[in-house]
Amino acid sequence: MGRRQTFTQAEVTRAIKAATAAGMAVARCEITPDGAIVISTEATAKVQADPLTEWRTRKDARGAKGAA
């Protein structure tokens, strides 16, 4: 017994085309278990893909406050 599909290919295509038309650079498209379509842009994907750089940036900012 299979699960009923909660989204269609046409819906995913429309979501990606809409994001592209809005000027977003689509990096990834996810379908959640409840059928929600999540579009990630390149900027979002870079931030999510590199938490180490984000941590270092915050650490350096704290160090700069103490030195001032």
PyRosetta script that sets phi, psi and omega in degrees:
from pyrosetta import init, pose_from_sequence

init()
pose = pose_from_sequence("MGRRQTFTQAEVTRAIKAATAAGMAVARCEITPDGAIVISTEATAKVQADPLTEWRTRKDARGAKGAA")
pose.set_psi(1, 124.6)
pose.set_omega(1, 179.5)
pose.set_phi(2, -96.7)
pose.set_psi(2, 159.0)
pose.set_omega(2, 175.7)
pose.set_phi(3, -81.4)
pose.set_psi(3, 149.5)
pose.set_omega(3, 176.5)
pose.set_phi(4, -71.0)
pose.set_psi(4, 135.9)
pose.set_omega(4, 179.5)
pose.set_phi(5, -69.0)
pose.set_psi(5, 132.7)
pose.set_omega(5, -176.6)
pose.set_phi(6, -99.1)
pose.set_psi(6, 1.3)
pose.set_omega(6, 178.2)
pose.set_phi(7, -149.6)
pose.set_psi(7, 163.6)
pose.set_omega(7, 176.8)
pose.set_phi(8, -119.1)
pose.set_psi(8, 161.7)
pose.set_omega(8, 177.7)
pose.set_phi(9, -61.7)
pose.set_psi(9, -36.3)
pose.set_omega(9, 179.4)
pose.set_phi(10, -62.7)
pose.set_psi(10, -39.1)
pose.set_omega(10, 178.6)
pose.set_phi(11, -65.3)
pose.set_psi(11, -41.5)
pose.set_omega(11, 178.3)
pose.set_phi(12, -64.9)
pose.set_psi(12, -44.2)
pose.set_omega(12, 179.1)
pose.set_phi(13, -60.5)
pose.set_psi(13, -44.7)
pose.set_omega(13, 178.8)
pose.set_phi(14, -61.7)
pose.set_psi(14, -42.0)
pose.set_omega(14, -179.7)
pose.set_phi(15, -63.2)
pose.set_psi(15, -43.7)
pose.set_omega(15, -179.5)
pose.set_phi(16, -67.8)
pose.set_psi(16, -43.1)
pose.set_omega(16, 178.3)
pose.set_phi(17, -62.8)
pose.set_psi(17, -38.5)
pose.set_omega(17, 179.0)
pose.set_phi(18, -65.6)
pose.set_psi(18, -42.4)
pose.set_omega(18, 178.9)
pose.set_phi(19, -64.9)
pose.set_psi(19, -42.1)
pose.set_omega(19, 178.6)
pose.set_phi(20, -64.6)
pose.set_psi(20, -42.3)
pose.set_omega(20, 179.0)
pose.set_phi(21, -64.3)
pose.set_psi(21, -27.7)
pose.set_omega(21, 178.6)
pose.set_phi(22, -81.4)
pose.set_psi(22, 0.7)
pose.set_omega(22, 176.7)
pose.set_phi(23, 93.4)
pose.set_psi(23, 8.3)
pose.set_omega(23, 179.7)
pose.set_phi(24, -86.5)
pose.set_psi(24, 144.6)
pose.set_omega(24, 174.7)
pose.set_phi(25, -96.8)
pose.set_psi(25, 103.1)
pose.set_omega(25, -175.5)
pose.set_phi(26, -72.1)
pose.set_psi(26, 124.6)
pose.set_omega(26, 178.6)
pose.set_phi(27, -103.2)
pose.set_psi(27, -32.2)
pose.set_omega(27, -174.4)
pose.set_phi(28, -157.6)
pose.set_psi(28, 149.6)
pose.set_omega(28, 176.2)
pose.set_phi(29, -129.3)
pose.set_psi(29, 127.0)
pose.set_omega(29, 179.3)
pose.set_phi(30, -119.4)
pose.set_psi(30, 147.6)
pose.set_omega(30, 173.0)
pose.set_phi(31, -116.1)
pose.set_psi(31, 118.2)
pose.set_omega(31, -179.8)
pose.set_phi(32, -77.4)
pose.set_psi(32, 162.6)
pose.set_omega(32, -179.2)
pose.set_phi(33, -57.2)
pose.set_psi(33, -27.9)
pose.set_omega(33, 179.1)
pose.set_phi(34, -86.5)
pose.set_psi(34, 2.4)
pose.set_omega(34, 175.1)
pose.set_phi(35, 97.0)
pose.set_psi(35, 2.0)
pose.set_omega(35, 178.7)
pose.set_phi(36, -71.6)
pose.set_psi(36, 139.2)
pose.set_omega(36, 179.1)
pose.set_phi(37, -99.1)
pose.set_psi(37, 121.4)
pose.set_omega(37, -178.5)
pose.set_phi(38, -113.7)
pose.set_psi(38, 120.2)
pose.set_omega(38, 179.4)
pose.set_phi(39, -103.1)
pose.set_psi(39, 126.8)
pose.set_omega(39, 176.2)
pose.set_phi(40, -108.5)
pose.set_psi(40, 133.1)
pose.set_omega(40, 177.7)
pose.set_phi(41, -88.4)
pose.set_psi(41, 170.5)
pose.set_omega(41, 179.8)
pose.set_phi(42, -60.2)
pose.set_psi(42, -41.8)
pose.set_omega(42, -179.4)
pose.set_phi(43, -63.4)
pose.set_psi(43, -42.7)
pose.set_omega(43, 178.5)
pose.set_phi(44, -64.9)
pose.set_psi(44, -42.5)
pose.set_omega(44, -178.4)
pose.set_phi(45, -64.3)
pose.set_psi(45, -37.9)
pose.set_omega(45, 179.8)
pose.set_phi(46, -66.0)
pose.set_psi(46, -42.3)
pose.set_omega(46, -179.9)
pose.set_phi(47, -65.1)
pose.set_psi(47, -44.6)
pose.set_omega(47, -179.0)
pose.set_phi(48, -69.2)
pose.set_psi(48, -30.3)
pose.set_omega(48, -174.9)
pose.set_phi(49, -79.7)
pose.set_psi(49, -15.8)
pose.set_omega(49, -174.1)
pose.set_phi(50, -132.4)
pose.set_psi(50, 70.3)
pose.set_omega(50, 179.3)
pose.set_phi(51, -68.7)
pose.set_psi(51, -23.7)
pose.set_omega(51, 179.1)
pose.set_phi(52, -63.6)
pose.set_psi(52, -43.8)
pose.set_omega(52, 179.0)
pose.set_phi(53, -63.6)
pose.set_psi(53, -40.7)
pose.set_omega(53, 178.0)
pose.set_phi(54, -62.0)
pose.set_psi(54, -43.0)
pose.set_omega(54, 178.8)
pose.set_phi(55, -62.5)
pose.set_psi(55, -44.7)
pose.set_omega(55, 179.6)
pose.set_phi(56, -62.2)
pose.set_psi(56, -39.1)
pose.set_omega(56, 179.0)
pose.set_phi(57, -62.5)
pose.set_psi(57, -45.5)
pose.set_omega(57, 178.5)
pose.set_phi(58, -64.2)
pose.set_psi(58, -40.7)
pose.set_omega(58, -180.0)
pose.set_phi(59, -63.2)
pose.set_psi(59, -45.0)
pose.set_omega(59, 179.3)
pose.set_phi(60, -63.9)
pose.set_psi(60, -36.0)
pose.set_omega(60, 179.1)
pose.set_phi(61, -66.2)
pose.set_psi(61, -39.5)
pose.set_omega(61, 178.0)
pose.set_phi(62, -65.6)
pose.set_psi(62, -39.9)
pose.set_omega(62, 179.2)
pose.set_phi(63, -64.8)
pose.set_psi(63, -35.6)
pose.set_omega(63, 179.9)
pose.set_phi(64, -68.9)
pose.set_psi(64, -34.2)
pose.set_omega(64, 179.3)
pose.set_phi(65, -65.8)
pose.set_psi(65, -40.3)
pose.set_omega(65, -178.8)
pose.set_phi(66, -70.6)
pose.set_psi(66, -29.3)
pose.set_omega(66, -178.1)
pose.set_phi(67, -80.1)
pose.set_psi(67, -19.8)
pose.set_omega(67, -175.7)
pose.set_phi(68, -79.8)
pose.dump_pdb("model.pdb")
